[in-house]
């Protein structure tokens, strides 16, 4: 499961949380919406940083707590898509960059473009 783990702690339903699971949606709304967690290859160690093919890797902020960091994440989130083979993609300016780990592509089970 892919997670963002450098979030400012916040209470959700009375429980402290400082992480977010990454999932893909088919874009529907309401009870018909289909959501799937992103799959990381089994041989990848817990805590590994995920990157995007063709993009320079970078070190994450220790904690995303500033409004600027949160706005930057919102801009990136708007560019995340699922490709025709179920691979997680960052799509910007017409270019696709696969989300990858040391074990290969990050995918979803059944959602596709």
N, C-alpha and C positions, 0 to 999 in steps of 0.2 A: 504494500500500500504506500502511495506517495503522500508525504505530509509536508506542510510548511510548519517549521518548529521554532521560528524566531519571532513569534507574535507577542505583542504586549499582552500580559495576562488579563483576562476579562472573565466575569461570571456569566455563565450560560445556564439558565434554569437553576441557579443557586450553586453551581459547581464551577470552581476555577478552571480555566482552560488557557493554554498558551500555544496551542497548535491547531492546525486545520487539515483535514483530509482533502486530497485533491480528487475530484470526480468529474466526469463528463456527463452532459445531458443531451437529449435529442432535441431540445429547444421547445418542446411542447410545454403547456402550462397546466397546472392543476393535477388531478388524480391520474391523468393519462401520461404525464411526463415520465420518461424513462431515464434513470440516473444510474451510472456505474462508476465504481471506484477505479482509479488508474492502477494498472498492474505493473509491478516491477519484476524483472526476471528473478527467479528463485535464488540464483547464486550471488546476488548482490548483497553486500554487507549492510546491516542496519546503520543508518546515519550517513550513508554515502550522498554526496552532493550530485544532483542531477543537472545535466547541461543540455544545450541545444546544438545539434550538428551545425557547423559553419559559424558559430558564434564563439567569441573568446570567453573561456570560463572566468568567473570572477568570484571573489569571496563575498558571502552574504553579510548583510548587516548583522551585528550581534543580536539586535532586537529591533523589529520594525515598530517604532513607537511614534516617530514624527509624522506629521500630516503629509510631508513631502514623500516619505517612503511609502506610505499607504497609498497616496495618489499614483506613484510610480507602479506599484503592484496592480492597481486598478487598470492602468493603461496596458500592462502586460496581459492581464487576465482577459481583456477584451480581444486580444489577438490569439488566444488559445483555441484550437480547433481539433477535430478528429478527422484523420485522413481516410481514404477509401479502404485501406487495409487495417483500420482500427488503431493506427499509431497516433499518439499525441503529438500535435504540431504547434509551433509558434509561427503564425503567418503575418508578415508585415511587408508592405510595399510589393506585394505579389510574389514574395519569396517564402518558401516553406522550409522550416528548420525542425527536424525531428527532435523530440525530447528523448534523450538517451542516458543510459547508465553504463557502467563498465561491462554489464552483461547483455547489452543490446537496447533495443527500442522500448520505450514505455508505451503500453497499449491499453485498450479496453476490450472486453470480450465480444460485444456484438454491435456497438454503435459504430456507424460509419458515416461519412460525409453525405 
